[in-house]
């Protein structure tokens, strides 16, 4: 083995050691060598999960269930009131249409009477 071959082997060995170091650098959890990318992504998500929940303003299932349990009656009563208001609105629309028709009729009769007197 001559000097050039030895230097190439040393450079390759250093490159491989650097790649292995870079791969495991910052790894705190279990890294699977069979699926290295997925295990790094899983580790990243595990470390940053709470930060992502706070950033995206997400709610856990337990907090959502507790909220629904506490406010179900209020929500149902609000929905019943909203249905009542919708009925009232439709009744008012019907009354408004009726009043507008009566007003149009009165305006036409007044216009006829006004032209008949002249």
C-alpha positions in Angstrom: 0.0 0.0 0.0 1.6 3.2 -1.1 1.1 6.7 0.5 -1.6 7.8 -2.0 -3.8 4.8 -1.3 -3.4 5.4 2.5 -4.3 9.1 2.2 -7.4 8.2 0.1 -8.5 5.6 2.7 -7.9 8.2 5.6 -10.0 10.8 3.7 -12.8 8.4 3.1 -12.7 7.2 6.7 -12.8 10.8 7.9 -15.8 11.6 5.6 -17.7 8.5 6.8 -17.0 9.4 10.4 -18.1 13.0 9.8 -21.3 11.8 8.1 -22.1 9.5 11.1 -21.4 12.3 13.5 -23.6 14.7 11.5 -26.4 12.1 11.4 -26.4 11.5 15.2 -25.6 15.1 16.1 -28.5 16.5 18.1 -30.2 13.2 18.4 -31.8 12.6 21.8 -34.3 9.9 21.1 -34.3 6.5 19.4 -33.0 6.6 15.9 -33.8 3.7 13.7 -31.1 3.0 11.2 -33.6 1.1 9.0 -35.6 4.3 8.6 -33.3 7.2 9.5 -35.3 10.1 8.0 -38.6 9.0 9.5 -37.1 8.6 12.9 -35.4 12.0 12.7 -38.8 13.6 11.7 -40.5 11.8 14.6 -37.9 13.0 17.0 -38.2 16.6 15.7 -42.0 16.4 16.1 -41.7 15.0 19.5 -39.4 17.8 20.6 -41.4 20.6 19.0 -45.0 19.3 19.6 -45.9 21.7 22.4 -44.5 24.6 20.5 -46.6 23.7 17.4 -49.7 23.3 19.5 -49.2 26.8 21.0 -48.2 28.4 17.7 -51.2 26.9 15.8 -53.5 27.4 18.8 -54.6 23.8 18.8 -56.8 22.2 21.5 -56.4 18.7 22.8 -59.3 16.2 22.8 -59.6 16.2 26.5 -59.9 20.0 26.7 -62.4 20.0 23.9 -64.5 17.3 25.5 -64.4 19.2 28.8 -65.5 22.4 27.0 -68.4 20.6 25.2 -69.5 18.9 28.5 -69.6 22.2 30.3 -71.3 24.3 27.6 -73.6 21.8 25.9 -76.7 23.1 27.6 -75.8 26.7 26.8 -75.2 25.9 23.2 -78.5 24.0 22.9 -80.4 26.9 24.5 -78.7 29.4 22.2 -79.6 27.2 19.1 -83.2 27.1 20.3 -83.3 30.9 20.7 -81.7 31.2 17.3 -84.4 29.0 15.8 -87.1 31.2 17.5 -85.4 34.3 16.1 -85.4 32.8 12.6 -89.1 32.1 12.9 -89.7 35.7 14.1 -87.7 37.0 11.2 -89.7 35.1 8.7 -92.9 36.3 10.3 -91.6 39.9 10.2 -90.7 39.5 6.5 -94.2 38.3 5.7 -95.7 41.3 7.7 -93.4 43.7 5.9 -94.4 42.4 2.5 -98.0 42.7 3.5 -97.6 46.3 4.7 -95.7 47.3 1.6 -98.5 45.9 -0.6 -101.1 47.8 1.5 -98.9 51.0 1.2 -98.7 50.6 -2.6 -102.5 50.2 -2.7 -103.0 53.3 -0.6 -100.6 55.3 -2.7 -102.4 54.3 -5.9 -105.8 55.2 -4.5 -104.5 58.6 -3.3 -102.9 59.2 -6.7 -106.3 58.3 -8.3 -108.2 60.6 -6.0 -105.7 63.4 -6.5 -106.0 63.2 -10.3 -109.8 62.8 -10.1 -110.2 66.1 -8.1 -108.3 68.1 -10.7 
